Amino acid sequence: MSDEEVWSFAAKEGFVIVSKDSDFHQMSLVRGFPLKVVFLKVGNCPTDLIVSVIRKHERDFKEFDADKSASLLIVEL
């Protein structure tokens, strides 16, 4: 799917986009709320490291999801 198709699908279904792709970071800055984007600023790394980062930031994800005014969360290593 193209980035635009992913964005439209997530918006329609009420999903949060979680991506390492900086394009979604940029789209979030331009388009803003209501769609939520989590930008994983981790570079090229193995999947197990990404899983570890996600687990480490579980509370941040929950708070971000609950914050109705937040549209972008940047998570770094």
PDB file of N, CA, C and O in Angstrom, chain B, residues numbered from 101:
ATOM      1  N   MET B 101       0.838  -1.182   0.000  1.00  0.00           N
ATOM      2  CA  MET B 101       0.000   0.000   0.000  1.00  0.00           C
ATOM      3  C   MET B 101       0.886   1.251   0.000  1.00  0.00           C
ATOM      4  O   MET B 101       1.999   1.241   0.527  1.00  0.00           O
ATOM      5  N   SER B 102       0.387   2.284  -0.579  1.00  0.00           N
ATOM      6  CA  SER B 102       1.099   3.556  -0.552  1.00  0.00           C
ATOM      7  C   SER B 102       0.915   4.202   0.822  1.00  0.00           C
ATOM      8  O   SER B 102       0.021   3.824   1.580  1.00  0.00           O
ATOM      9  N   ASP B 103       1.764   5.174   1.133  1.00  0.00           N
ATOM     10  CA  ASP B 103       1.624   5.899   2.397  1.00  0.00           C
ATOM     11  C   ASP B 103       0.244   6.538   2.503  1.00  0.00           C
ATOM     12  O   ASP B 103      -0.370   6.534   3.571  1.00  0.00           O
ATOM     13  N   GLU B 104      -0.232   7.077   1.408  1.00  0.00           N
ATOM     14  CA  GLU B 104      -1.554   7.717   1.392  1.00  0.00           C
ATOM     15  C   GLU B 104      -2.657   6.718   1.705  1.00  0.00           C
ATOM     16  O   GLU B 104      -3.588   7.030   2.448  1.00  0.00           O
ATOM     17  N   GLU B 105      -2.558   5.513   1.141  1.00  0.00           N
ATOM     18  CA  GLU B 105      -3.562   4.479   1.402  1.00  0.00           C
ATOM     19  C   GLU B 105      -3.528   4.035   2.870  1.00  0.00           C
ATOM     20  O   GLU B 105      -4.573   3.823   3.486  1.00  0.00           O
ATOM     21  N   VAL B 106      -2.307   3.895   3.425  1.00  0.00           N
ATOM     22  CA  VAL B 106      -2.172   3.525   4.836  1.00  0.00           C
ATOM     23  C   VAL B 106      -2.788   4.615   5.701  1.00  0.00           C
ATOM     24  O   VAL B 106      -3.540   4.318   6.630  1.00  0.00           O
ATOM     25  N   TRP B 107      -2.477   5.873   5.405  1.00  0.00           N
ATOM     26  CA  TRP B 107      -3.002   7.012   6.170  1.00  0.00           C
ATOM     27  C   TRP B 107      -4.535   7.011   6.141  1.00  0.00           C
ATOM     28  O   TRP B 107      -5.186   7.144   7.178  1.00  0.00           O
ATOM     29  N   SER B 108      -5.092   6.861   4.947  1.00  0.00           N
ATOM     30  CA  SER B 108      -6.554   6.889   4.793  1.00  0.00           C
ATOM     31  C   SER B 108      -7.210   5.726   5.532  1.00  0.00           C
ATOM     32  O   SER B 108      -8.234   5.907   6.191  1.00  0.00           O
ATOM     33  N   PHE B 109      -6.625   4.538   5.425  1.00  0.00           N
ATOM     34  CA  PHE B 109      -7.175   3.364   6.101  1.00  0.00           C
ATOM     35  C   PHE B 109      -7.133   3.545   7.609  1.00  0.00           C
ATOM     36  O   PHE B 109      -8.118   3.276   8.296  1.00  0.00           O
ATOM     37  N   ALA B 110      -5.990   4.001   8.132  1.00  0.00           N
ATOM     38  CA  ALA B 110      -5.853   4.212   9.578  1.00  0.00           C
ATOM     39  C   ALA B 110      -6.847   5.259  10.071  1.00  0.00           C
ATOM     40  O   ALA B 110      -7.460   5.087  11.124  1.00  0.00           O
ATOM     41  N   ALA B 111      -7.006   6.331   9.322  1.00  0.00           N
ATOM     42  CA  ALA B 111      -7.956   7.384   9.707  1.00  0.00           C
ATOM     43  C   ALA B 111      -9.383   6.842   9.720  1.00  0.00           C
ATOM     44  O   ALA B 111     -10.149   7.113  10.645  1.00  0.00           O
ATOM     45  N   LYS B 112      -9.733   6.082   8.698  1.00  0.00           N
ATOM     46  CA  LYS B 112     -11.090   5.543   8.584  1.00  0.00           C
ATOM     47  C   LYS B 112     -11.403   4.565   9.713  1.00  0.00           C
ATOM     48  O   LYS B 112     -12.513   4.556  10.245  1.00  0.00           O
ATOM     49  N   GLU B 113     -10.417   3.739  10.077  1.00  0.00           N
ATOM     50  CA  GLU B 113     -10.633   2.683  11.065  1.00  0.00           C
ATOM     51  C   GLU B 113     -10.292   3.099  12.497  1.00  0.00           C
ATOM     52  O   GLU B 113     -10.528   2.341  13.438  1.00  0.00           O
ATOM     53  N   GLY B 114      -9.736   4.307  12.660  1.00  0.00           N
ATOM     54  CA  GLY B 114      -9.385   4.784  13.996  1.00  0.00           C
ATOM     55  C   GLY B 114      -8.110   4.168  14.547  1.00  0.00           C
ATOM     56  O   GLY B 114      -7.940   4.068  15.762  1.00  0.00           O
ATOM     57  N   PHE B 115      -7.213   3.753  13.660  1.00  0.00           N
ATOM     58  CA  PHE B 115      -5.948   3.146  14.071  1.00  0.00           C
ATOM     59  C   PHE B 115      -4.879   4.205  14.306  1.00  0.00           C
ATOM     60  O   PHE B 115      -4.976   5.330  13.816  1.00  0.00           O
ATOM     61  N   VAL B 116      -3.867   3.824  15.060  1.00  0.00           N
ATOM     62  CA  VAL B 116      -2.661   4.628  15.237  1.00  0.00           C
ATOM     63  C   VAL B 116      -1.606   4.036  14.309  1.00  0.00           C
ATOM     64  O   VAL B 116      -1.420   2.820  14.276  1.00  0.00           O
ATOM     65  N   ILE B 117      -0.919   4.885  13.560  1.00  0.00           N
ATOM     66  CA  ILE B 117       0.171   4.415  12.710  1.00  0.00           C
ATOM     67  C   ILE B 117       1.441   4.390  13.539  1.00  0.00           C
ATOM     68  O   ILE B 117       1.810   5.396  14.146  1.00  0.00           O
ATOM     69  N   VAL B 118       2.112   3.245  13.569  1.00  0.00           N
ATOM     70  CA  VAL B 118       3.407   3.104  14.225  1.00  0.00           C
ATOM     71  C   VAL B 118       4.392   2.753  13.123  1.00  0.00           C
ATOM     72  O   VAL B 118       4.250   1.728  12.457  1.00  0.00           O
ATOM     73  N   SER B 119       5.404   3.620  12.930  1.00  0.00           N
ATOM     74  CA  SER B 119       6.286   3.431  11.787  1.00  0.00           C
ATOM     75  C   SER B 119       7.678   3.993  12.031  1.00  0.00           C
ATOM     76  O   SER B 119       7.863   4.935  12.802  1.00  0.00           O
ATOM     77  N   LYS B 120       8.651   3.391  11.356  1.00  0.00           N
ATOM     78  CA  LYS B 120      10.009   3.939  11.314  1.00  0.00           C
ATOM     79  C   LYS B 120      10.164   4.875  10.120  1.00  0.00           C
ATOM     80  O   LYS B 120      11.200   5.522   9.967  1.00  0.00           O
ATOM     81  N   ASP B 121       9.159   4.947   9.293  1.00  0.00           N
ATOM     82  CA  ASP B 121       9.179   5.728   8.059  1.00  0.00           C
ATOM     83  C   ASP B 121       8.977   7.214   8.371  1.00  0.00           C
ATOM     84  O   ASP B 121       7.931   7.603   8.891  1.00  0.00           O
ATOM     85  N   SER B 122       9.957   8.023   8.060  1.00  0.00           N
ATOM     86  CA  SER B 122       9.864   9.456   8.355  1.00  0.00           C
ATOM     87  C   SER B 122       8.767  10.146   7.541  1.00  0.00           C
ATOM     88  O   SER B 122       8.348  11.252   7.883  1.00  0.00           O
ATOM     89  N   ASP B 123       8.303   9.506   6.474  1.00  0.00           N
ATOM     90  CA  ASP B 123       7.206  10.097   5.692  1.00  0.00           C
ATOM     91  C   ASP B 123       5.960  10.282   6.553  1.00  0.00           C
ATOM     92  O   ASP B 123       5.271  11.296   6.440  1.00  0.00           O
ATOM     93  N   PHE B 124       5.668   9.304   7.416  1.00  0.00           N
ATOM     94  CA  PHE B 124       4.495   9.422   8.280  1.00  0.00           C
ATOM     95  C   PHE B 124       4.708  10.510   9.333  1.00  0.00           C
ATOM     96  O   PHE B 124       3.763  11.199   9.719  1.00  0.00           O
ATOM     97  N   HIS B 125       5.934  10.660   9.788  1.00  0.00           N
ATOM     98  CA  HIS B 125       6.271  11.747  10.718  1.00  0.00           C
ATOM     99  C   HIS B 125       5.945  13.085  10.049  1.00  0.00           C
ATOM    100  O   HIS B 125       5.293  13.941  10.647  1.00  0.00           O
ATOM    101  N   GLN B 126       6.397  13.256   8.824  1.00  0.00           N
ATOM    102  CA  GLN B 126       6.163  14.497   8.084  1.00  0.00           C
ATOM    103  C   GLN B 126       4.671  14.703   7.803  1.00  0.00           C
ATOM    104  O   GLN B 126       4.159  15.814   7.942  1.00  0.00           O
ATOM    105  N   MET B 127       3.979  13.635   7.408  1.00  0.00           N
ATOM    106  CA  MET B 127       2.547  13.748   7.138  1.00  0.00           C
ATOM    107  C   MET B 127       1.802  14.183   8.396  1.00  0.00           C
ATOM    108  O   MET B 127       0.861  14.973   8.323  1.00  0.00           O
ATOM    109  N   SER B 128       2.219  13.672   9.538  1.00  0.00           N
ATOM    110  CA  SER B 128       1.578  14.045  10.797  1.00  0.00           C
ATOM    111  C   SER B 128       1.770  15.525  11.096  1.00  0.00           C
ATOM    112  O   SER B 128       0.850  16.195  11.565  1.00  0.00           O
ATOM    113  N   LEU B 129       2.965  16.030  10.824  1.00  0.00           N
ATOM    114  CA  LEU B 129       3.232  17.450  11.066  1.00  0.00           C
ATOM    115  C   LEU B 129       2.382  18.341  10.157  1.00  0.00           C
ATOM    116  O   LEU B 129       1.910  19.400  10.572  1.00  0.00           O
ATOM    117  N   VAL B 130       2.197  17.901   8.929  1.00  0.00           N
ATOM    118  CA  VAL B 130       1.431  18.696   7.961  1.00  0.00           C
ATOM    119  C   VAL B 130      -0.074  18.558   8.194  1.00  0.00           C
ATOM    120  O   VAL B 130      -0.804  19.549   8.176  1.00  0.00           O
ATOM    121  N   ARG B 131      -0.530  17.336   8.410  1.00  0.00           N
ATOM    122  CA  ARG B 131      -1.972  17.083   8.497  1.00  0.00           C
ATOM    123  C   ARG B 131      -2.517  17.137   9.917  1.00  0.00           C
ATOM    124  O   ARG B 131      -3.668  17.516  10.132  1.00  0.00           O
ATOM    125  N   GLY B 132      -1.694  16.761  10.881  1.00  0.00           N
ATOM    126  CA  GLY B 132      -2.088  16.849  12.278  1.00  0.00           C
ATOM    127  C   GLY B 132      -3.224  15.935  12.689  1.00  0.00           C
ATOM    128  O   GLY B 132      -3.521  14.927  12.047  1.00  0.00           O
ATOM    129  N   PHE B 133      -3.839  16.330  13.779  1.00  0.00           N
ATOM    130  CA  PHE B 133      -4.913  15.586  14.403  1.00  0.00           C
ATOM    131  C   PHE B 133      -6.097  15.497  13.460  1.00  0.00           C
ATOM    132  O   PHE B 133      -6.304  16.456  12.716  1.00  0.00           O
ATOM    133  N   PRO B 134      -6.894  14.441  13.420  1.00  0.00           N
ATOM    134  CA  PRO B 134      -7.121  13.460  14.466  1.00  0.00           C
ATOM    135  C   PRO B 134      -6.279  12.199  14.368  1.00  0.00           C
ATOM    136  O   PRO B 134      -6.192  11.464  15.351  1.00  0.00           O
ATOM    137  N   LEU B 135      -5.657  11.912  13.238  1.00  0.00           N
ATOM    138  CA  LEU B 135      -4.882  10.676  13.141  1.00  0.00           C
ATOM    139  C   LEU B 135      -3.650  10.763  14.031  1.00  0.00           C
ATOM    140  O   LEU B 135      -2.992  11.801  14.100  1.00  0.00           O
ATOM    141  N   LYS B 136      -3.348   9.676  14.702  1.00  0.00           N
ATOM    142  CA  LYS B 136      -2.190   9.613  15.589  1.00  0.00           C
ATOM    143  C   LYS B 136      -1.082   8.812  14.922  1.00  0.00           C
ATOM    144  O   LYS B 136      -1.329   7.788  14.285  1.00  0.00           O
ATOM    145  N   VAL B 137       0.157   9.304  15.084  1.00  0.00           N
ATOM    146  CA  VAL B 137       1.332   8.643  14.525  1.00  0.00           C
ATOM    147  C   VAL B 137       2.379   8.488  15.608  1.00  0.00           C
ATOM    148  O   VAL B 137       2.700   9.437  16.324  1.00  0.00           O
ATOM    149  N   VAL B 138       2.913   7.268  15.719  1.00  0.00           N
ATOM    150  CA  VAL B 138       4.069   7.011  16.571  1.00  0.00           C
ATOM    151  C   VAL B 138       5.240   6.817  15.625  1.00  0.00           C
ATOM    152  O   VAL B 138       5.254   5.884  14.822  1.00  0.00           O
ATOM    153  N   PHE B 139       6.224   7.706  15.726  1.00  0.00           N
ATOM    154  CA  PHE B 139       7.409   7.631  14.885  1.00  0.00           C
ATOM    155  C   PHE B 139       8.526   6.979  15.694  1.00  0.00           C
ATOM    156  O   PHE B 139       9.007   7.539  16.679  1.00  0.00           O
ATOM    157  N   LEU B 140       8.928   5.785  15.259  1.00  0.00           N
ATOM    158  CA  LEU B 140      10.011   5.068  15.914  1.00  0.00           C
ATOM    159  C   LEU B 140      11.325   5.529  15.291  1.00  0.00           C
ATOM    160  O   LEU B 140      11.702   5.091  14.204  1.00  0.00           O
ATOM    161  N   LYS B 141      11.997   6.399  15.985  1.00  0.00           N
ATOM    162  CA  LYS B 141      13.241   6.983  15.487  1.00  0.00           C
ATOM    163  C   LYS B 141      14.395   6.085  15.946  1.00  0.00           C
ATOM    164  O   LYS B 141      15.155   6.426  16.853  1.00  0.00           O
ATOM    165  N   VAL B 142      14.494   4.928  15.288  1.00  0.00           N
ATOM    166  CA  VAL B 142      15.468   3.924  15.702  1.00  0.00           C
ATOM    167  C   VAL B 142      16.450   3.546  14.597  1.00  0.00           C
ATOM    168  O   VAL B 142      17.386   2.784  14.839  1.00  0.00           O
ATOM    169  N   GLY B 143      16.252   4.061  13.404  1.00  0.00           N
ATOM    170  CA  GLY B 143      17.149   3.724  12.305  1.00  0.00           C
ATOM    171  C   GLY B 143      17.028   2.264  11.922  1.00  0.00           C
ATOM    172  O   GLY B 143      16.057   1.588  12.262  1.00  0.00           O
ATOM    173  N   ASN B 144      18.035   1.794  11.208  1.00  0.00           N
ATOM    174  CA  ASN B 144      18.050   0.388  10.816  1.00  0.00           C
ATOM    175  C   ASN B 144      18.499  -0.450  11.997  1.00  0.00           C
ATOM    176  O   ASN B 144      19.603  -0.274  12.512  1.00  0.00           O
ATOM    177  N   CYS B 145      17.643  -1.356  12.419  1.00  0.00           N
ATOM    178  CA  CYS B 145      17.960  -2.205  13.563  1.00  0.00           C
ATOM    179  C   CYS B 145      17.153  -3.488  13.460  1.00  0.00           C
ATOM    180  O   CYS B 145      16.170  -3.551  12.722  1.00  0.00           O
ATOM    181  N   PRO B 146      17.566  -4.504  14.195  1.00  0.00           N
ATOM    182  CA  PRO B 146      16.827  -5.773  14.149  1.00  0.00           C
ATOM    183  C   PRO B 146      15.443  -5.657  14.793  1.00  0.00           C
ATOM    184  O   PRO B 146      15.201  -4.797  15.640  1.00  0.00           O
ATOM    185  N   THR B 147      14.563  -6.529  14.376  1.00  0.00           N
ATOM    186  CA  THR B 147      13.188  -6.538  14.865  1.00  0.00           C
ATOM    187  C   THR B 147      13.126  -6.687  16.378  1.00  0.00           C
ATOM    188  O   THR B 147      12.293  -6.052  17.025  1.00  0.00           O
ATOM    189  N   ASP B 148      13.993  -7.516  16.952  1.00  0.00           N
ATOM    190  CA  ASP B 148      13.940  -7.711  18.403  1.00  0.00           C
ATOM    191  C   ASP B 148      14.246  -6.430  19.166  1.00  0.00           C
ATOM    192  O   ASP B 148      13.741  -6.237  20.272  1.00  0.00           O
ATOM    193  N   LEU B 149      15.060  -5.555  18.595  1.00  0.00           N
ATOM    194  CA  LEU B 149      15.331  -4.265  19.229  1.00  0.00           C
ATOM    195  C   LEU B 149      14.095  -3.361  19.157  1.00  0.00           C
ATOM    196  O   LEU B 149      13.801  -2.632  20.104  1.00  0.00           O
ATOM    197  N   ILE B 150      13.381  -3.410  18.045  1.00  0.00           N
ATOM    198  CA  ILE B 150      12.149  -2.626  17.911  1.00  0.00           C
ATOM    199  C   ILE B 150      11.117  -3.103  18.933  1.00  0.00           C
ATOM    200  O   ILE B 150      10.453  -2.291  19.577  1.00  0.00           O
ATOM    201  N   VAL B 151      10.988  -4.403  19.076  1.00  0.00           N
ATOM    202  CA  VAL B 151      10.059  -4.960  20.063  1.00  0.00           C
ATOM    203  C   VAL B 151      10.440  -4.488  21.464  1.00  0.00           C
ATOM    204  O   VAL B 151       9.572  -4.133  22.262  1.00  0.00           O
ATOM    205  N   SER B 152      11.727  -4.485  21.756  1.00  0.00           N
ATOM    206  CA  SER B 152      12.215  -4.036  23.059  1.00  0.00           C
ATOM    207  C   SER B 152      11.876  -2.568  23.308  1.00  0.00           C
ATOM    208  O   SER B 152      11.458  -2.203  24.407  1.00  0.00           O
ATOM    209  N   VAL B 153      12.053  -1.740  22.304  1.00  0.00           N
ATOM    210  CA  VAL B 153      11.740  -0.310  22.421  1.00  0.00           C
ATOM    211  C   VAL B 153      10.242  -0.119  22.665  1.00  0.00           C
ATOM    212  O   VAL B 153       9.843   0.684  23.509  1.00  0.00           O
ATOM    213  N   ILE B 154       9.424  -0.857  21.929  1.00  0.00           N
ATOM    214  CA  ILE B 154       7.976  -0.749  22.099  1.00  0.00           C
ATOM    215  C   ILE B 154       7.570  -1.165  23.510  1.00  0.00           C
ATOM    216  O   ILE B 154       6.764  -0.489  24.151  1.00  0.00           O
ATOM    217  N   ARG B 155       8.119  -2.259  23.988  1.00  0.00           N
ATOM    218  CA  ARG B 155       7.788  -2.715  25.345  1.00  0.00           C
ATOM    219  C   ARG B 155       8.257  -1.716  26.399  1.00  0.00           C
ATOM    220  O   ARG B 155       7.564  -1.476  27.388  1.00  0.00           O
ATOM    221  N   LYS B 156       9.426  -1.143  26.185  1.00  0.00           N
ATOM    222  CA  LYS B 156       9.976  -0.170  27.134  1.00  0.00           C
ATOM    223  C   LYS B 156       9.088   1.066  27.238  1.00  0.00           C
ATOM    224  O   LYS B 156       8.993   1.678  28.302  1.00  0.00           O
ATOM    225  N   HIS B 157       8.445   1.428  26.146  1.00  0.00           N
ATOM    226  CA  HIS B 157       7.637   2.651  26.086  1.00  0.00           C
ATOM    227  C   HIS B 157       6.137   2.372  26.139  1.00  0.00           C
ATOM    228  O   HIS B 157       5.338   3.209  25.720  1.00  0.00           O
ATOM    229  N   GLU B 158       5.751   1.214  26.644  1.00  0.00           N
ATOM    230  CA  GLU B 158       4.332   0.839  26.682  1.00  0.00           C
ATOM    231  C   GLU B 158       3.482   1.902  27.381  1.00  0.00           C
ATOM    232  O   GLU B 158       2.409   2.256  26.892  1.00  0.00           O
ATOM    233  N   ARG B 159       3.943   2.400  28.494  1.00  0.00           N
ATOM    234  CA  ARG B 159       3.187   3.424  29.236  1.00  0.00           C
ATOM    235  C   ARG B 159       3.045   4.697  28.395  1.00  0.00           C
ATOM    236  O   ARG B 159       1.981   5.316  28.377  1.00  0.00           O
ATOM    237  N   ASP B 160       4.117   5.083  27.703  1.00  0.00           N
ATOM    238  CA  ASP B 160       4.052   6.269  26.840  1.00  0.00           C
ATOM    239  C   ASP B 160       2.996   6.101  25.752  1.00  0.00           C
ATOM    240  O   ASP B 160       2.260   7.039  25.444  1.00  0.00           O
ATOM    241  N   PHE B 161       2.922   4.888  25.164  1.00  0.00           N
ATOM    242  CA  PHE B 161       1.925   4.623  24.132  1.00  0.00           C
ATOM    243  C   PHE B 161       0.513   4.759  24.685  1.00  0.00           C
ATOM    244  O   PHE B 161      -0.353   5.348  24.038  1.00  0.00           O
ATOM    245  N   LYS B 162       0.278   4.221  25.871  1.00  0.00           N
ATOM    246  CA  LYS B 162      -1.049   4.280  26.474  1.00  0.00           C
ATOM    247  C   LYS B 162      -1.447   5.722  26.793  1.00  0.00           C
ATOM    248  O   LYS B 162      -2.588   6.120  26.559  1.00  0.00           O
ATOM    249  N   GLU B 163      -0.505   6.501  27.326  1.00  0.00           N
ATOM    250  CA  GLU B 163      -0.783   7.904  27.628  1.00  0.00           C
ATOM    251  C   GLU B 163      -1.047   8.689  26.348  1.00  0.00           C
ATOM    252  O   GLU B 163      -1.943   9.532  26.304  1.00  0.00           O
ATOM    253  N   PHE B 164      -0.273   8.413  25.318  1.00  0.00           N
ATOM    254  CA  PHE B 164      -0.446   9.073  24.025  1.00  0.00           C
ATOM    255  C   PHE B 164      -1.820   8.755  23.441  1.00  0.00           C
ATOM    256  O   PHE B 164      -2.511   9.643  22.941  1.00  0.00           O
ATOM    257  N   ASP B 165      -2.204   7.499  23.508  1.00  0.00           N
ATOM    258  CA  ASP B 165      -3.503   7.096  22.969  1.00  0.00           C
ATOM    259  C   ASP B 165      -4.642   7.762  23.730  1.00  0.00           C
ATOM    260  O   ASP B 165      -5.656   8.129  23.137  1.00  0.00           O
ATOM    261  N   ALA B 166      -4.481   7.918  25.023  1.00  0.00           N
ATOM    262  CA  ALA B 166      -5.531   8.527  25.850  1.00  0.00           C
ATOM    263  C   ALA B 166      -5.620  10.042  25.679  1.00  0.00           C
ATOM    264  O   ALA B 166      -6.669  10.630  25.941  1.00  0.00           O
ATOM    265  N   ASP B 167      -4.541  10.677  25.246  1.00  0.00           N
ATOM    266  CA  ASP B 167      -4.511  12.133  25.081  1.00  0.00           C
ATOM    267  C   ASP B 167      -5.205  12.501  23.770  1.00  0.00           C
ATOM    268  O   ASP B 167      -4.640  12.316  22.692  1.00  0.00           O
ATOM    269  N   LYS B 168      -6.397  13.008  23.862  1.00  0.00           N
ATOM    270  CA  LYS B 168      -7.207  13.310  22.674  1.00  0.00           C
ATOM    271  C   LYS B 168      -6.680  14.480  21.845  1.00  0.00           C
ATOM    272  O   LYS B 168      -7.146  14.694  20.726  1.00  0.00           O
ATOM    273  N   SER B 169      -5.721  15.240  22.370  1.00  0.00           N
ATOM    274  CA  SER B 169      -5.187  16.371  21.619  1.00  0.00           C
ATOM    275  C   SER B 169      -3.825  16.065  20.984  1.00  0.00           C
ATOM    276  O   SER B 169      -3.328  16.857  20.184  1.00  0.00           O
ATOM    277  N   ALA B 170      -3.223  14.930  21.331  1.00  0.00           N
ATOM    278  CA  ALA B 170      -1.893  14.582  20.803  1.00  0.00           C
ATOM    279  C   ALA B 170      -2.021  13.858  19.476  1.00  0.00           C
ATOM    280  O   ALA B 170      -2.882  12.994  19.310  1.00  0.00           O
ATOM    281  N   SER B 171      -1.154  14.215  18.526  1.00  0.00           N
ATOM    282  CA  SER B 171      -1.199  13.547  17.216  1.00  0.00           C
ATOM    283  C   SER B 171       0.118  12.880  16.835  1.00  0.00           C
ATOM    284  O   SER B 171       0.146  12.071  15.907  1.00  0.00           O
ATOM    285  N   LEU B 172       1.214  13.201  17.533  1.00  0.00           N
ATOM    286  CA  LEU B 172       2.513  12.642  17.188  1.00  0.00           C
ATOM    287  C   LEU B 172       3.296  12.296  18.441  1.00  0.00           C
ATOM    288  O   LEU B 172       3.420  13.108  19.358  1.00  0.00           O
ATOM    289  N   LEU B 173       3.822  11.081  18.467  1.00  0.00           N
ATOM    290  CA  LEU B 173       4.714  10.638  19.542  1.00  0.00           C
ATOM    291  C   LEU B 173       5.992  10.152  18.873  1.00  0.00           C
ATOM    292  O   LEU B 173       5.954   9.285  18.000  1.00  0.00           O
ATOM    293  N   ILE B 174       7.120  10.711  19.284  1.00  0.00           N
ATOM    294  CA  ILE B 174       8.410  10.282  18.757  1.00  0.00           C
ATOM    295  C   ILE B 174       9.095   9.454  19.831  1.00  0.00           C
ATOM    296  O   ILE B 174       9.278   9.908  20.961  1.00  0.00           O
ATOM    297  N   VAL B 175       9.470   8.238  19.466  1.00  0.00           N
ATOM    298  CA  VAL B 175      10.126   7.319  20.385  1.00  0.00           C
ATOM    299  C   VAL B 175      11.519   7.027  19.842  1.00  0.00           C
ATOM    300  O   VAL B 175      11.687   6.614  18.694  1.00  0.00           O
ATOM    301  N   GLU B 176      12.506   7.250  20.692  1.00  0.00           N
ATOM    302  CA  GLU B 176      13.891   6.987  20.310  1.00  0.00           C
ATOM    303  C   GLU B 176      14.462   5.873  21.158  1.00  0.00           C
ATOM    304  O   GLU B 176      13.901   5.509  22.191  1.00  0.00           O
ATOM    305  N   LEU B 177      15.581   5.337  20.712  1.00  0.00           N
ATOM    306  CA  LEU B 177      16.258   4.285  21.478  1.00  0.00           C
ATOM    307  C   LEU B 177      16.609   4.747  22.852  1.00  0.00           C
ATOM    308  O   LEU B 177      17.184   3.986  23.631  1.00  0.00           O
TER     309      LEU B 177
END
